[in-house]
Amino acid sequence: KKENKEKPIVILDDSLEEDKLVSNSKDDLEEEEDEGHVPKHSWSGSNSGESFFLNRLEGINGKGNQNTISFGDLLDRSSFEELETVLITSFSTDYKWLLRQIPNHVQVMVVAHWILGKDQPGHYSVNERLTVVHPPLEKYGIVHSKLMVLQYKSKLRVVISSANFTEGEWNGINQGVWYQDFPKLDSKMAPKQPTHHFQAHLGLFLKKMGLGATFLLEYDFSGAQVYLISSVSASHSEEEKHRFGHLRLRDVLENHFSCGDHPSRLSYQTSSLGAICQSNWLTTEFLPSVKASMNQTKEPPTKKRVSSDTRESQNSEEIDVMFPSFKRVTKKSNMNGNNLIFLSKQHYETKGVPSRLFDVKPSRSFSKERKQFLLHTKIITRCFTSYSSEDIEDVKHGWCYMGSHNFSASAWGKNFGGKFLTSNYELGVLFIDSKTNTKSIPKEERSGRLSWLYSLPFQYPAKPYSKDDVPFISSMQPG
């Protein structure tokens, strides 16, 4: 329900300014080494929800934008006349740019980040077509989810990405984008309660933001290809804590992911790295969640990764933390969006962090132009391979998370004061490919299976930092 205020709220334009998106000349960039071969298989770019896209970037040729999607594509301009409402959640929003993309007849609601002590929670009617919502926030919490729900007369389109709603983020830095369409049910067939896990969890997430969710009952979610993983800004009781953060991820894996005894590689590519090794959060809370499965009684062997970092004992086989090196950002990229890459010196120098860092090398399938753009994606993978190979072609089964969660306790939650605290609003999708007998099925005929492997924007497996490498450190707010 809208609360009409006598004085409209002031909308801050948090978008990236054009003068901050600096393009260096090609002569100033070192050419990216193309080690190894380009994968034999690739994703077809299907819109079925079986994998995710990368965003379409400005200023690069057609090959560099193959199997990508633009913000305009997601709006489905061919169906503009049927578009009725747009719901968005975002950390930062360029409202002028956003409203130019959406037809004037469409109602727009933006769930936005706001500042405790300065702003107030609630619903604010800005004008005839725009409503801004400030959801409940914990101290130090942020609205960091990147969700778009488009309601058409005949379908519902759900979009989940790593991009905030600014022109710079959609056109000037690599982002992950997932979407799927869900058909509208006949009014006589609409249930009174959610009938699918995707529908139920999306409804729960919206309700925690103070929004209505009954409209979801009008659509058929039986074809959903992913599991939703969310965090909401709240302190959770014992009864509901498994619904959010890394405990939500653990719950889904324990109930739906079956793994074999092959060696596994656990990797986390992030654009912002928090205090993951403070208070043993990484080893006592996060790792047990991401290593969960429904049939795992004994931990599968993990291939030991040896980096050249000798500053502390090597323990990097637990998880490969993929974060761009200083050289990669300043010498091998065009620096677009470098203010979105965040790691503090204090967090980097925490014991246990340096030995876990692995560089983020752009995918071998990227064109030379696309390799110059940084990654704002946040992706976790657990891949099970043979004992003799770690090649991407030899991955047997595994899972992939893609969404807004950066690698921090604020995003994923932590035990605090006898409860489970998730500070931020976050949202992502989980692709699961459990162990199954596919030996008799040719790889090219396994429709949808492991499609996410060929959408990864970085090289797999990750490469450890060299002896002289240090991470790119910035003091700016993560986005």
PyMOL commands that set and color helices and strands:
alter all, ss='L'
color gray80, all
select helices_A, chain A and resi 18-20+26-28+63-65+71-75+77-82+95-101+167-171+197-208+214-218+241-243+245-256+278-290+326-331+338-340+345-348+354-356+370-372+392-394+409-412+443-445+451-455
alter helices_A, ss='H'
color red, helices_A
select strands_A, chain A and resi 53-55+68-69+83-90+107-112+122-125+130-134+147-152+155-161+176-183+227-231+234-236+264-269+272-273+320-322+342-343+357-359+379-384+397-403+414-416+419-422+426-433+463-464
alter strands_A, ss='S'
color yellow, strands_A
deselect
rebuild
show_as cartoon
